[in-house]
Amino acid sequence: MGEREVVERTQGSPVTVESLTADLAALGIRPGMVLLVHSSLSALGWVCGGPAAVILALERALGPEGTLVMPTHSGDLSDPAKWENPPVPEPWWPIIRETMPAFDCDLTPIRGVGVIPETFRKQQGVERSYHPQMSFAAWGAGARRITEGHELHFGLGEGSPLARIYEMGGWVLLLGASHDNNTSLHLAEYRASFVGKRIVEQGAPVLVDGERQWATLRDVDLDDADFEAIGDAFVHSCTDVRQGAIAGASGLLMPQRGLVDFAVRWMEKNRGQGTAS
């Protein structure tokens, strides 16, 4: 969506740090929370200050004792043989594997996650986990605990920031985003037992003792096709879910532990059965 369209669809006054902070508090975001945010800037309307204003509002709502987390994934640091959007010619594959720069927490940009987390990862004091494809960035009191020790294999599983957020009783905020973007549901995929679950291998460039290497990563074959159904079912069953408007966007605030536990049960009941509930 172009900026002209965003301006035209913004009703009343422009969105500001102050108005966003008030909306976040009204939704239920409190100082001291651990909060994982999935976001869409354009859904909010025209924001005075753009993504920086959204980040400042979130940090103001959480306070110095809170922790803000965002996905900073870089899925393009992967095996070119598996690329589809777009694919590249097969003769390019060995060149890409040989020359693609290794993942760097400071330098590597994100891909397909949005301008708010791309801006957030550059903020002074933000920590980014070391994973070439599934990194997360965090700010605040729990940032180091959440981002350190991110394991290369099974990048959204037990050795990931998602599991640390679960341990810390964190919350998930969908800020103009859908359940398709809700990475915490992937943690449930690792924990659930269901028909058809399988392990796959992926490649990525990483630094090992300061030297670039092309590493082979093992992972679950992730599938978000039923995430909307799972998310909707959770919203209708959980009394702790809070819904409301954040500027021009829909806001959905959920306890991550309850969401993941619910999703595990849902997947074990429905995946491979051809049904949904």
C-alpha positions, -999 to +999 in steps of 0.1 A: +000+000+000+014+034-010+017+063+014-010+083-004-034+055+002-024+053+038-030+090+043-064+088+026-076+060+047-065+075+080-095+090+097-092+121+120-058+130+133-025+113+124-013+085+146+014+096+172+036+080+198+012+094+225-020+080+208-004+046+202+008+044+238-027+051+250-042+025+227-017-001+238-024+005+274-062+003+268-057-031+251-039-044+282-002-039+277+013-032+311+048-022+323+070-052+330+054-075+303+075-097+280+059-090+246+064-106+212+050-083+185+040-092+149+031-060+131+020-042+099+028-005+097+004+003+069-025-012+089-021+014+116-028+044+093-005+073+088+020+073+117+039+105+125+074+092+128+067+059+110+081+027+124+103+045+150+071+060+166+056+025+169+087+011+185+089+040+210+052+036+219+057-001+226+087+006+247+069+033+266+040+011+273+063-017+286+086+005+306+122-002+316+113-035+334+095-048+303+109-067+273+100-061+237+107-089+211+102-090+174+111-116+147+140-106+125+140-135+102+163-137+071+150-166+051+170-157+021+201-170+038+192-205+027+198-231+001+191-216-034+179-250-046+148-245-025+140-209-035+106-203-051+100-165-047+117-162-071+137-193-081+172-188-095+189-207-123+205-240-112+240-230-124+239-202-098+234-225-069+270-234-062+281-198-066+255-187-041+265-214-016+301-204-019+299-166-018+268-156+002+279-135+032+276-152+066+248-141+089+258-111+109+236-098+137+243-062+129+246-063+091+221-089+078+187-074+070+154-091+076+132-104+048+095-105+046+088-095+082+081-058+078+096-024+083+089-021+121+112-051+131+138-040+105+140-006+122+138-022+157+169-044+151+190-013+145+181+005+177+208+010+202+206-015+231+186-041+211+200-077+212+196-100+182+199-138+184+224-156+163+205-177+138+209-173+100+173-177+092+151-175+124+166-147+145+147-126+170+156-091+183+148-080+219+150-049+240+146-044+277+151-063+310+149-098+295+166-092+262+198-111+269+180-141+283+157-143+253+183-140+226+214-158+239+221-194+230+198-196+200+205-231+186+211-235+149+191-268+146+153-266+151+154-228+150+119-221+163+120-249+189+132-255+224+165-238+218+149-207+204+138-173+218+102-186+215+108-211+242+124-185+264+093-163+260+072-193+270+093-198+302+090-162+311+052-161+308+053-137+278+025-123+257+019-121+219+006-090+202-007-092+166-007-056+156-025-054+123-011-089+116-028-123+112-023-156+128-004-167+097+024-145+111+022-159+146+055-176+151+046-190+185+024-215+167+056-229+152+068-237+188+037-258+191+046-277+159+079-288+176+061-300+207+030-317+191+029-353+179+009-357+147+007-377+115+032-366+088+056-347+110+091-349+095+126-336+097+142-317+068+176-302+061+184-267+051+217-248+044+229-214+055+261-194+057+274-189+093+305-179+112+324-206+131+354-193+151+354-163+128+354-183+096+325-185+071+311-219+067+281-233+048+262-252+075+236-279+073+206-272+096+181-298+107+145-287+113+109-297+114+091-292+081+071-263+092+035-257+079+014-226+087-016-236+066-039-242+096-026-213+117-057-191+111-080-220+122-059-226+153-057-189+162-094-184+157-102-214+179-079-201+206-095-166+206-129-181+210-119-204+238-096-183+259-109-156+283-074-140+286-074-128+250-078-091+246-090-075+214-092-038+204-082-011+180-047+002+179-049+033+157-065+020+125-054-016+130-069-045+149-049-055+180-050-090+195-031-096+228-027-133+239-008-151+266+018-171+247+019-201+271-018-206+268-017-202+230+011-227+225-004-253+249-038-250+231-021-253+197-003-285+207-036-301+216-053-288+185-025-301+162-025-335+179-063-338+174-066-324+139-034-326+119-035-356+096-073-361+102-086-337+076-108-319+101-107-286+120-124-274+151 
